Amino acid sequence: MSYLDWIVLALSLTFIVGYGIYRSRENKNIGSYLLADQSLPWYHVTLSLMATQASAITFLSAPGQAYTDGMRFVQFYFGLPFAMIVLCITFVPKFHQLKVFTAYEYLEGRFDLKTRSLTAGLFLLQRGLSTGLSIYAPSIILSAILGWDIMWTNIISGGLVMLYTVTGGAKAVSHTHLQQMGIVTLGMVIAGITVVKLLPDDVSFTDALHVAGKMGKTNVIDFTFDLNNRYNVWSGIIGGFFLQLSYFGTDQSQVGRYLTGSSIGQSRLGLAMNGLLKIPMQFLILMVGALVFAFYQFTTPPMFFNQVKVEQVMETPYAPEYQKLEDRHALLQSEKRPHVRALTEALEKDDEAAIDRERTYLGAAEEKVQAVRQEAQDLISKANGEETNDVNYVFLRFVIDYLPAGLVGLLIAVILLASMGSVAAAFNSLASTTIIDVFRRSVSKDGSDAYYVKASRWATFGWGVFCIVVAQYASRLGSMIEAVNVLGSLFYGVILGVFLVAFYFKSIGSRAVFWGAIIGEFFVVASYWLELTAFLWLNLIGCALVIGIAWIIEKGWPQRELDTLD
């Protein structure tokens, strides 16, 4: 990067961290530290919710996901608006009226301590692991730019967020989210415009989208009902609905964001606006990835987008073999290019016969390119002794190679800031659940507010260290945006099932739901391990299993009978 890029990057990060610490300098009690005194307006809630979701994984991996698999991932969010409606009607007023710090406090009053502890434990495990993935994403950037070992970049990126989260708590998280989303939105708009500007002079924005579409990258809608298809309308609306309902309704990283709203109305409005804005935002981010794919049809792309790994393999005995693959890749790309031009001309003339002919040729050519890329990936894995994948590096490599000085620094800042927002919210939610649901409830019940604030800071620090350790193993998981949602789907359905029983099945007692959750979680993990269905459906399966098993246990072995036997 140029000196200008480093200046832009440093100023952006310094401003965000400093502003967050400054605005939260008066945290004197546990309510202020964990819930920002429930004083924030709806737009703070909306932007904080969006920033918590829009981690570096979103801005690094989503364009790469569109580049490799098309835009069909957007269907994952189709259930979100419906989930927001349910949350606004049910979860928000109940949590506000009970004046809880965490979602899991409610479960003890409705059931018992062990059910509360089990649900909080499932959340802590899932959120701790997924936060490790969120830390890994910006570490990719620092590693690619500086050439440093990923271990050290994980420590730096995780430690930076820990600094202002430990210091400032929920106020720091929310106030920095407001600024982060402004910079993030500006940066992604600039990135999209820049991709279009870099296209050949005779290729327009619509031409690029048409080329990407004919090569299968704008596959936004798929009405096929297939339980093994990860992304279609039905898995998005049904499976996605249950995932989003559980994520926003029971995941403390999100519940903690809308509980900061100054009233029920402000929290509801914040959630509703999040439901309206998220799908368009994700669509535009994926479209940037499709445009990057179109750009690389007119310019030879890297065979493997992680330059650090390429440099490493070129220093091994496998270098000559890798170079041969590079030559084959360059030849295939040069052979493709005239046909891409021919497809563009055919689209302008609306010549269907020519369009079909060129699309068939390009489809076959793309398969050959992907076969060479797979050989290169296998060779890199062989040389480095570990599995590797470059989907998370596609957009980053494009930014570094093609954006002008200053914009590179801004885009890197965008991705780093996005990560800081989601990781900070996760640290805050992990700390609040640990202190409220475990430490204050079962370890130290009579401490002062100052004591619990101090304990919360130490909990934040401890979870930060844990998540940084998890980040060291994240490179083996492929696409980060898929990995983090697969991980959530293993737990969210079961957690949601517990809350739905609590809200709507008053006849079901604590023992039934406790064992329903344990048995349901076992079956969800087994279903994923045996690859019985696409991961989004695990949210519906987990939720249904908890409700169904709890109902059967309650009817077959009622709570009163068990108490009598005891």
N, C-alpha and C positions, 0 to 999 in steps of 0.2 A: 504494500500500500504506500501511497505518497504521504509526505508530511502533512498535507491538507487533510487527507483521510484520517490520519491519527489525531489531528487537532479536533476535527468534527466528532470523532468517536469519544475522545477523552472529555470534551465539553458536555456531550450528551449524557454520559454516564455520571459525571461529577454533579451535574445539575439535578438529575433524578435522585441520586442517593442523598445529596445534601438537602434537597427540598423535602424529602420524606422525613428525614431526621428532624429538620427544623419545625415542620408542621406538627410533629408528634412529641415535642420536647416536654409537654406537661402531663404525661401519663403518670397519674398518682395512685390509681386504684385498678383493681382487676377488671372492672367494667370498661374503663377507658382503654386498658392495654389490649383486651381481647375483642371488644365490640365497639370501640370508638365512641362510647357513651350513647350509642344508638341515636346519633345526631346528624346523620348525613342525608342529603336530598336524593331524589330518585335518579338523577343523572350520574351522581357518584356511584350509586348502586349498579346501574346499567353498565357503566364503563368498567367498574371493578369486576363484575361478573364476566364480562367479555375478556378483560385482560387476564383473568384467572384461567379461562379456557385457552386463550390465544397465546400459548407458550411458544418458545423458540421451535418446538416440534412442529407447530402449525406453519410457521413461516419458512422453515428449512425443509420439512418433510412433505408438506402438502403439494408444493410445486413439483417436487420430485415424484410424488405419487401420481400426479397428473401426467408427467412426462413418461412414466413407465406403464401406467395402467389406465390412463384417461381420467376424465372428470367424474366418473360414476361414484366416487367417494362422497360427493355432495349429498347423495340420497341418505347417507348415514344420519343427517340432521333433520330429515323430514318429519320425524315425530316430535321435534323440539317445541314448536308452537302449541301443540296439544298438551304437552307436559306442563308448559308454563301456565295454561289455563287451569289445569287441575291444581297446581301448586298455589296459585293465587286464591283459589276458592277454599282450599283445605289447609295446607301446611302452614302458609304464612300467618293467618290469624291465630292458629293454635299456638305456634311457637312464640309469637309476640305476646299473646295473652298470658302464657305461662312464665314469661320473662326468664327464659332459659339462656345459658351461655352456649350450650351445645345441643344438638338434636337428640342426643342419647340420654340426657337428663329425664326427658319425658317418659322414657321406657321403664325406668325404675318405678315411677308412680303408677304406671299402667300394669306392669308385670312385677319384676323384682330386680334385685341387684345383679344376679348372675346373667339375666337377659341383657341388661344394660351393658355389663362388662363384655359379654360375648360380641354384641353388635359394635361397641366401640373398638374392641380388639380387631374385628374384621376390617373396620375402616382404617385403623392405624397401620395394619399390615399392607393393605392395598395402597393407601395413600403414600406410605413410606417408600414402597417399591416404585410406584409410578413417579414420585418426585425425583428419585434417582435418575430415571430416564429423562426428566425435564432438565436436570443439571447436565446430563451428558450432551444434550443438543447444543447449547452454546459452547461447550468444550470443543466440539467439532470445529467451530469457527476459529477459536483461538489456536487450536492445533494446526489448522490449515494455513492460517496467516503467519504464525510464528514458527511453525515447524517443531513445536515442543511436543514432548510426550503427553499423551492424553491423560495420564495420571495427574500431572501437574496442572493441566488446564481444568480438570474436574475440581481440583482443590481451589483454584483461583475463582472460577465462576460460582461455585457453591459458597465459598467464603465471603465473596462480595455481597451476596444477597443476605447471608447470615448477619452481616454487619448492621444493616439498617433494620432488619426484622427483629433482631435481639434488642436493638436500641429503641425502636419506635412502636412495635406492636401493630395493632389493626389500623391505627391512624396513619402510620407510615405506609402500610400496604395500600390503603385506599387512596391517599393523596398522591402517591407515586403512580398508581394505576391511571389516574386522570391524565397525567402528563404523558405516560407511556403510550396510551391509546392514541393521543394526538400525533405523536411522532411516528408511531407504527402505521397509522392510516396514511399520513403524508408519504412515508417511505414506500409503501406498497403501491400507491398511485403512481409515484415517480418510476418505480420499477416497471410497471405495466407500460407506461408511456415510452420508457427507454427501450424496451424490447421491440415495440412497434417502430420506433425511429431507426433501430439497427437493421431492420429488414431491408432487402434490396429496394431501390427506388421504385421499381415497377411492381412491387408487391405491397398491397394495401393491408390494413388491419383485417378487413373481411376476407381477403384472399388467404391470409395466414390462418384464420379460423376455419375456412373451408378446407384447406390442405390438412390441417390437424384433424378436422372432422372426418374426412375421407380416409384418414389413416387410423381411425378408431380412438382418437383422443378427446373428443367432445361427446362422449357417450353418457350424457347427463341422466337420462331417464331409461329405466329398464322395468317393464311391467311383468316380466316373466316371474312366476312364483316358483322358486327353487330354494329349498332349505339349505342347500350346500353352496349357494351363490352368496358371497359376502355382502354385496351391495346391489339391491334392487329396491323398488318403491315399497314393497311389502315388508322387507326386513327393516327398512328405514322407518316406516310409519309405525309398525307394530313393535319390532325389537328395539328400534331406536327410541320409541316412546317410553318403554320401560327403563331403558338405560338412562335417558335424560331425566325421567321422573325420579329415579333413584339418585342420580348424580346431584341434581339440584335440590332434591327433597331430603336426602339423608347424608350426603357427603359434607362434612363440616367445612371443607375449603370453600364450598358454595353457600351453605347455610350461614356461615359466619359473615359472608359478604352482604346478604340481604337482611340479616338481623341488625346490621349497622344503620339501616334506614330509620329515619326519625319517627315514622309512624307505619301502621299497616298499609295505608294508602301509598306511601312513598316506596315501600318495599314491593308492593304489588306492581306499581307502575314501572319500577326498575326491572322487575322480572319480565313484564309484558314487552317492554322495549327490547330487551335482550332476545326474546323469542322472535321479534320482527326483524331484527338486524343481523342475527347470526348467519342465517342461510345465505343472504346476499353477500355478506363478507366472505364466507367460505367459498362461495361460487367464484367470486372475483380472484381470490388467491389461487384457486385451482386453474382458473383461466390463464393466469400468468404462467403457470407451468405448461399449459397447452401451447401458449404463444412461444415459450422458450423451445418447446419441441419443434414448432414450425420454423423458428429461426435457425435451428440446427439442421433443417432439411436443405437450407441454402448455404450453410457453412459447416465444415467438418467438425463434429463434436469430439471431445476427448473420448477415447475408448473406455477409460475408467476415470470417474470424476474426482476421486480422492487422490490428489496429486502427491500427498505425503506417502501413501502406500505405493504409488508408482515409482517414486524416487527410491524407496526402500528395495523394491524388487529389482530395480536396475543396478543395485549394488551387490546382487547375489549371482550365483552361477546360472540362474534362470533368465538373466538379462537378454541373451541372444534369442531365446525362445519367445520372450515377451515382445521383442522388437519385430519378430516375424508376424506376430499377431497384430501389432500396430500397423504394419505395412498392408496386411490383408484388410484390416478395418478401413484404412484410408482408401484403398482401391474400391471396396464395396460402396463407400460413401460417394466417391467420384462417379461411379457407374449409376448411382441412384439419381444424382442431381439433374441430369437432362430430363428424366422422367417426372421429377417434381415440377420442373418448368412446364413440361407438356401437360401435366395435370392442371396447373394454374391456368394455362391457355384454354384448355378444354372447359374448365369451370366458367371462364369469362364468356365463352361462346355457347355455353349450355349444351355441349356436345356429349350426350349421355353415353354413346358407344365409346368415345375416347376416354371419358371419365372412368367407365368400368374397366377398360383395358389397362389404363395407367394405374388405377387403384389395385387391380389384381397383381400387376408387376411389382408395385411398391410394397404390397403386403408380403409377397414372397421375398423381396430384397430385405425387408426389415427383419424377417425371421432369420436370414443369414447373418445380419448384423448382430442380432441378439445372441445367436449361437457363438459368434466370435467373442462378444463381450462376456459370455458365460465362461468360455475357455480362459479368458484373461482373468476373470474373477477367481476361477479355480486355481490358476497358476499363482496368483497373489496369495491366496489362502495357503497354498502349498509352501510358498517361499517364506511366509511370515509365521506359519504354524498356527493360524487361527482363522475362523470363518470371517469373511468380510463382505460388505455390501456397500454400494455407492449411491443408493437412492436418496440418502439424506444430504449428499454433497452436490447434487445436480444444480440447484439454484445458487448455492454458494459459489461454485466454480464459475458459473455464468457471471455473477456479480463481480467477482475478483478479476475475471479476464476481460470484461467488456464495458463495465460502467466507468464513466469518467471520474477523474480525481474529485474528491469531496462527496460524490454520490456513493462511492464504495463505502466510505466511512459512515455515511448516514444509514445505508442499508444494513451494515454490520451492527450499528447501534440499534436499529429497529429490532433485529433478531435477538440481540443480547437483552434489550429492554423487555421484550415480550417474555423471554425466559425469566427475567428477574421478577416480573409481575406474577406469573403463575407459581414460581417456586416460593416467593415471599408469602403468598396466600396459603400455600401448602404448609410451610413452616409454622405459620400462625395457627392454622387449623390443627396440626399435629400437637402443638404445644397446648392449645386450649382443651383438646380432648384428653390429653395426658393429665393435665392438672385438674380439670373439673371432674372428669369421669373416673379417674384412677387415684391420683395423688390426694386431692381434697376429700374425696369420698371414702377412700379405704386406708390411706396412710396417715394424713395429718388433717384432722377435721376442724381444728380450732385456731388456725393461724390468722394473722392480720392480713389486710389487703396488701400492705407492703411486702409481707412475707410471700404471698402468692404471686405477686408481680415478679419478685426475684426468682421464685421457683419456675415461673413461666419462661423467663429469660434463659435459665439453665436448660429447661426442656427444649426450647428452640435450638439451643446450641447442640444438645445431644442428638436431636433428630437431624440436624444439619450434618453432623459427622456421619450418622448412619446412611443418609441419602447420598453423600459423597462416596462412601464405600460401595453402595449399590451401583453408582454411575460407572465404576471401574469395569463392570461386567456388561454394560449395555450395548457394547459394539457388536455383540453376537446375535442381536435380535432383529436385524433387518430394518424395515421401515418403522421409524419411531412412532409415527402417527397411528399406525395399525397396532403396534405393540402396546402402547399405552391404553388403547381402547379395548384390546383383548384382555389385558390385565384387569381393567375396570369391570368387564363383563363377567369375569369369574366370581366377583363379590357383590356387585351392585344389585342383582336380582334378588339374592337372598336377603340383603339388608332391607331392600324395599318391601319384601314380603313381610318382614317383622313389623315394619311401620304400618302397612296396610291392615294387618291383623289388629294392631293396637288401635287404629282409628275406626275400623268398620266391623270388626267381629268381636263384639263385647263379651260373647259367651265363651270365648277361647281364653284359657288361663296361661300362666307363665310356663309351667312345665311343658305343655303341649307346644307352644311356640319355640321354646328353647330347643327341644329335641327336633322339631320341624326344621329349624334353621341349621342345626348340625347335619342332619341327614340330607337336607336339600343342598348344602354346600358340598358334601361328599359327591352327590350325583352330578352336580354342575362340573366339578373338576374332572370327574370320570368321563363325562360327555365330551369335554374339551380334549382330554388326553386321547380318547378313542376316536376323535374326529367324527362324531355322530352328526354334527350340524355346524353351520356357519356361526361365528361367535356372537353376532347380535341377538340370535334367538336364545342364547343362554340367559339373557336378562329376563325374558318372559318365562323360560323354564324354571329358573331359580325362584322367581316370585310365586309362580303357580305351585311349585313343590312345597314351599314353606306353608302357604295357605292350606293346601290340600292335606299335607301330612299333619299339620297342627289340628285341623278339623277332625281328622280320623282319630288321632290320639285323644282329643277332648271327648269325642263321642264314645270311643271304645273304653277309655280309662279316664273317666272324669276326674277333675282336680279334687273334688270332695272325697271320692272313693279312695284315691291315693293318700290323701291326708289321713283318712281313717286307718288305712293299712299301716301308715307310718306310726 
